[in-house]
Amino acid sequence: MNTRELKGLEIASSQPIIREGNIWIVPSQSSSKKYTVNLFIQTCTCADFESHRSKCKHIHAAEAALQYENGLPLPIPEKHVRPTYKQEWHAYNLAQTNEKAKFQELLYELCRNLEEPLQHMGRPRLRIQDALFALCFKVYSTISGRRFNSDLREAHARGYLSKLPSYNSIFDYFQMESLTPYLKQLIVESSLPLKSVEFNFAVDSSGFCTGQYNQWLQEKYGASKIVRQQHWLKVHLMCGVKTNVVTSVEITHNNAGDSLFFSPLVEQTASNFVMNEVSADKAYSSGDNLKLVVSHAAQPYIPFRSNTNPQDKRSSDLWKRMYHLYMYNQDEFMRHYHRRSNVETTFSMIKAKFGERLRSKSAVAQTNEVLCKVLCHNLCCVVQSIYELGIEPNFWSES
């Protein structure tokens, strides 16, 4: 008995269901809403049926009510046992209590092999290794530049910095556009120690708000009002579903479409990882995206939109096969697709630990700041994997 059947039995046994010919009025299980079920053509007005076009719990409830009306006994609902997951508390405690020290050690190893760009004019600047270490450590600390100065002095004393920068110069380095490709490179490199344990991946996007607002005067129906909207950046990323490590990332403005960035995210990940499965939501549903995943010997799990026409002659065989798997083998499809929830967890981890608001003012600084957040998250994932999975990171081993 699947979950929908179980919930349908619970509704039929605990709530009144009204019949009007072939039409059944079934109450919602969690609210005061009521849904109309037609058993003759097997339809329901609930969102679940509209999305999947398969039997929902309300149809199962109406069938159970009809069975009871005909004098047949209802099956006894099975007791739902909530799944539990083992937590390695000893390893988790070790990772958390040693995280800050290990973070600095890993960040130093990650930055030390970067090639120093040539400087032809101007005052001698901070080395690229020191600048990136200071930026990422500043974001990891989540405190102001002045209070962070003591942490910088401690890192300099430990040998992680060849020169101690002032707290004001850190903000100047955030605004250097030349550091953006370095940060992206470090994010990719920081994920590679986990390539032996990550084979399934998920894609999604999320916003990071800023302290800036767009304001305009709106005229509508003869009335004027001031509209104020907060500005935010959109982060598109691909992550492993086991450790939540980010394998590729793209930063765009808030109105950028999601599906356009599916290809670069998958291509970047496929160049470093062996992919078995790729999960994404309906925003990424397209024939080209399915073909791209399959071209890398992986299985896509992307649900179809409600207006999908499987009989369209332009549809490929792959599109039709995946559509039939989605429509007629829902349990199997959703079992794999549920792994997409881990990308939501990844965004939640980044925002909860390093903040969902960007402090920088300029567009370049905001981009660099959010990339630092992602890099810090990756290094925290590596630290956790050192204690839980026994991973021994060795950055730049393939270079």
C-alpha positions in Angstrom: 0.0 0.0 0.0 1.6 3.3 -1.1 1.4 6.6 0.7 -1.5 8.0 -1.2 -3.7 4.9 -0.6 -2.8 5.0 3.1 -3.8 8.7 3.4 -7.0 8.0 1.4 -8.0 5.4 3.9 -7.3 7.7 6.7 -9.6 10.4 5.2 -12.4 7.8 4.5 -12.3 6.4 8.0 -12.2 9.8 9.8 -14.0 12.4 7.8 -17.5 12.6 6.1 -17.5 12.2 2.3 -20.6 13.4 0.4 -21.7 11.7 -2.8 -23.7 13.4 -5.6 -24.1 10.8 -8.4 -20.6 10.1 -9.8 -19.3 13.1 -8.0 -17.8 12.9 -4.5 -16.9 15.8 -2.3 -13.8 14.8 -0.3 -12.5 17.1 2.5 -8.8 18.0 2.7 -6.7 16.1 5.3 -4.9 19.2 6.5 -7.3 22.2 5.9 -10.9 23.2 5.5 -10.8 22.9 1.7 -12.9 20.3 -0.2 -12.1 18.7 -3.5 -14.4 17.3 -6.2 -13.7 13.7 -7.3 -15.2 12.1 -10.4 -14.7 8.3 -10.1 -16.1 7.7 -13.5 -13.3 9.5 -15.3 -10.9 9.3 -12.3 -10.2 13.0 -11.8 -9.8 15.3 -8.9 -9.5 19.1 -8.4 -6.6 19.0 -6.0 -3.1 20.3 -6.9 -1.5 16.8 -6.6 -3.7 15.4 -9.4 -3.3 18.5 -11.6 0.5 18.1 -11.3 0.9 14.3 -11.8 -2.4 13.2 -13.5 -2.5 10.0 -11.4 -4.6 8.8 -8.5 -4.4 11.2 -5.6 -5.4 10.4 -2.0 -8.8 12.0 -2.5 -9.6 9.5 -5.3 -8.5 6.7 -3.1 -10.7 8.1 -0.3 -13.7 8.2 -2.6 -13.1 4.6 -3.8 -12.9 3.5 -0.1 -16.2 5.3 0.6 -17.8 3.6 -2.4 -16.5 0.3 -1.2 -18.0 0.9 2.3 -21.3 2.0 0.8 -21.5 -1.3 -1.0 -21.1 -3.2 2.3 -17.5 -4.2 1.9 -15.2 -3.8 4.8 -12.4 -1.2 4.5 -8.8 -2.5 4.9 -7.2 -1.5 8.1 -4.7 1.3 7.4 -1.1 0.3 8.0 0.7 2.1 10.8 3.0 4.7 9.2 6.5 4.3 10.5 8.6 7.4 10.1 12.1 6.6 8.7 15.0 7.4 10.9 18.6 8.0 9.9 21.7 7.1 11.7 23.8 10.1 12.9 27.5 9.7 13.6 27.5 12.0 16.6 31.2 11.3 17.6 32.4 12.2 14.1 30.0 15.2 13.9 31.3 16.6 17.3 34.9 16.2 16.2 34.2 18.0 12.9 32.4 20.9 14.6 34.9 21.4 17.4 37.9 21.3 15.0 36.3 23.1 12.1 37.8 26.5 12.4 41.4 25.2 12.7 40.9 22.7 9.9 39.2 25.4 7.7 42.2 27.7 7.9 44.6 24.8 7.2 42.6 23.7 4.1 42.1 27.2 2.8 45.8 27.9 3.0 46.6 24.6 1.1 44.0 25.6 -1.5 45.3 29.1 -2.0 49.1 28.5 -1.8 49.4 26.9 -5.3 47.7 29.7 -7.2 49.9 31.4 -9.8 50.7 35.0 -9.0 49.7 37.4 -11.8 52.4 39.8 -13.0 52.1 43.4 -11.8 53.6 46.0 -14.3 52.8 49.2 -12.5 51.4 50.8 -9.3 52.2 50.2 -5.7 53.0 46.6 -4.7 49.8 44.8 -3.9 49.0 41.9 -1.6 49.8 38.5 -3.0 46.9 36.7 -4.7 47.1 33.9 -2.2 47.0 36.2 0.8 44.1 38.3 -0.7 41.9 35.2 -1.3 42.7 33.7 2.1 41.7 37.0 3.8 38.5 37.4 1.8 37.3 33.8 2.5 38.3 33.8 6.1 36.5 37.2 6.5 33.3 35.7 5.1 33.7 32.6 7.3 33.9 34.7 10.4 30.6 36.6 9.7 31.9 39.5 11.8 32.8 43.1 10.9 36.2 44.0 9.4 37.5 45.7 12.5 36.6 42.8 14.8 38.0 40.4 12.3 41.4 42.0 12.5 42.4 39.9 15.5 41.7 36.7 13.5 43.9 38.0 10.7 46.8 38.6 13.2 46.4 35.1 14.5 46.4 33.6 11.0 49.5 35.7 10.1 51.3 34.4 13.3 50.5 30.8 12.2 52.1 31.4 8.8 48.9 31.3 6.7 49.5 34.9 5.6 52.9 36.2 4.3 51.8 39.8 5.0 49.2 41.2 7.3 46.6 43.3 5.4 44.7 46.1 7.0 40.9 45.6 7.5 40.2 48.4 5.0 42.2 46.8 2.2 40.0 43.6 2.4 37.0 45.6 1.2 39.0 46.9 -1.7 39.9 43.4 -2.8 36.2 42.4 -2.7 35.7 44.9 -5.6 38.4 43.4 -7.8 36.8 41.7 -10.8 40.0 39.8 -11.5 39.5 37.7 -8.4 36.1 36.3 -9.6 37.6 33.5 -11.9 40.0 32.6 -9.1 37.2 32.1 -6.7 35.3 29.9 -9.2 38.4 27.9 -9.7 38.8 27.4 -6.0 35.2 26.2 -5.6 35.7 23.5 -8.2 39.1 22.5 -6.7 37.6 22.3 -3.2 35.0 19.8 -4.4 37.5 17.3 -6.0 38.5 15.5 -2.8 34.9 14.2 -2.6 34.8 12.8 -6.2 35.2 9.3 -4.8 31.9 9.5 -2.9 29.7 11.7 -5.0 27.9 10.2 -8.0 24.4 11.7 -7.8 23.8 15.4 -8.3 21.1 18.0 -8.1 20.6 21.5 -9.7 18.7 24.5 -8.5 18.9 28.3 -7.9 18.3 30.6 -5.0 18.6 34.3 -4.2 20.9 36.2 -1.8 19.5 39.6 -0.9 21.4 42.9 -0.7 20.9 46.1 1.2 20.0 47.9 -2.0 16.4 48.7 -3.3 14.9 49.6 -6.6 12.1 52.2 -6.3 9.6 53.5 -8.9 6.3 55.3 -9.1 3.4 53.1 -10.3 0.3 54.6 -11.9 -2.7 52.2 -12.0 -6.4 52.7 -12.0 -6.0 56.5 -11.5 -3.9 56.0 -8.3 -0.2 56.5 -7.7 1.9 54.5 -5.3 5.6 54.1 -4.7 6.9 50.5 -5.2 10.0 49.5 -3.4 11.7 46.2 -4.3 14.9 44.7 -2.7 17.7 43.8 -5.1 19.2 40.3 -4.9 21.6 38.1 -6.8 20.7 34.7 -8.1 23.0 31.7 -7.4 22.8 28.7 -9.8 24.6 25.7 -8.5 25.0 21.9 -8.8 25.8 19.9 -5.7 26.4 16.3 -4.7 23.5 14.8 -2.8 25.5 12.9 -0.3 27.9 15.5 1.2 26.2 18.7 -0.2 29.4 19.8 -1.8 29.0 22.4 -4.6 30.6 21.1 -7.8 29.8 24.1 -10.1 28.3 27.6 -9.7 27.1 30.5 -11.7 26.1 34.0 -10.4 23.5 36.1 -12.3 21.0 39.0 -11.8 17.7 38.2 -10.1 15.7 37.9 -13.4 17.9 35.3 -15.1 16.1 32.1 -16.2 17.1 28.8 -14.6 17.2 26.5 -17.6 19.8 28.5 -19.5 22.4 27.6 -16.8 21.7 23.9 -16.6 24.2 23.1 -19.4 27.3 24.9 -18.0 26.7 23.5 -14.5 26.4 19.9 -15.9 29.4 20.3 -18.2 31.6 21.6 -15.4 30.6 18.8 -13.1 31.0 16.1 -15.7 34.5 17.2 -16.4 35.5 16.3 -12.9 33.0 13.7 -11.6 31.4 10.5 -12.7 27.7 11.2 -12.9 25.0 8.5 -12.4 21.9 10.7 -11.8 21.0 14.3 -12.1 17.8 15.7 -10.5 16.2 19.1 -11.1 12.7 20.6 -10.8 10.3 21.5 -13.6 12.1 24.8 -14.4 14.8 22.7 -16.1 12.3 20.5 -18.1 13.4 20.5 -21.8 14.5 18.0 -24.4 18.0 19.5 -24.7 18.6 19.2 -20.9 17.6 15.5 -20.9 19.9 14.8 -23.9 22.8 16.6 -22.2 22.6 14.5 -19.1 22.3 11.2 -21.1 25.3 12.3 -23.2 27.4 12.1 -20.0 26.1 8.6 -19.3 23.8 9.7 -16.5 20.1 9.3 -15.9 18.0 12.6 -15.7 15.1 12.9 -13.2 13.3 16.1 -14.2 9.5 16.1 -13.8 7.3 17.3 -16.7 5.1 20.4 -16.8 1.3 19.9 -16.7 0.9 21.2 -20.3 3.4 18.6 -21.7 2.1 16.9 -24.9 3.7 13.5 -25.3 2.2 13.0 -28.7 4.0 16.0 -30.2 5.9 14.7 -33.3 8.8 16.9 -32.5 9.4 15.0 -29.2 12.4 12.8 -29.2 12.4 9.1 -28.1 14.2 10.0 -25.0 11.6 12.6 -24.1 8.8 10.1 -24.6 10.6 7.4 -22.6 11.2 9.7 -19.6 7.6 11.0 -19.9 6.2 7.5 -19.6 8.5 6.7 -16.7 7.3 9.9 -15.0 3.5 9.2 -15.6 3.2 5.5 -15.2 5.9 4.7 -12.7 5.5 7.5 -10.2 6.9 5.8 -7.1 10.1 4.8 -8.9 10.6 8.2 -10.4 9.9 10.1 -7.2 12.2 7.9 -5.2 15.1 9.1 -7.4 13.7 12.7 -7.8 13.5 13.1 -4.0 17.3 13.4 -3.9 16.8 16.9 -5.4 15.8 18.0 -1.9 19.5 17.9 -1.0 20.1 21.0 -3.1 17.6 22.9 -1.0 19.5 21.7 2.0 22.7 23.0 0.5 21.3 26.5 0.1 19.9 26.3 3.6 23.3 25.3 5.0 25.0 28.3 3.2 22.5 30.8 4.3 22.2 29.6 7.9 25.9 29.5 8.5 27.2 32.5 6.5 24.1 34.7 6.1 21.6 35.1 3.3 22.2 38.9 3.0 25.2 40.3 1.1 27.0 43.2 2.9 28.8 44.5 -0.2 27.5 47.5 -2.2 28.9 47.1 -5.8 27.9 44.3 -8.2 31.4 42.9 -8.4 31.9 42.9 -4.7 28.5 41.1 -4.2 29.5 38.5 -6.7 32.8 37.8 -5.0 31.2 37.8 -1.6 28.6 35.1 -2.5 31.3 33.0 -4.2 33.3 33.2 -0.9 30.2 31.9 0.9 30.0 28.9 -1.5 33.8 28.2 -1.1 33.5 28.4 2.7 30.6 25.9 2.5 32.7 23.5 0.4 35.6 23.6 2.8 33.2 22.9 5.7 31.8 19.9 3.8 35.4 18.6 3.3 36.1 19.0 7.0 32.9 17.0 7.8 33.9 14.3 5.4 37.4 14.0 6.9 35.9 12.9 10.2 32.8 11.0 8.9 34.1 9.4 5.7 37.8 9.3 6.3 38.6 11.5 3.3 42.2 12.8 3.0 42.1 16.0 0.9 45.0 16.6 -1.4 44.3 19.7 -3.4 45.9 20.3 -6.9 47.1 16.7 -7.0 46.1 16.4 -10.7 47.7 19.8 -11.7 
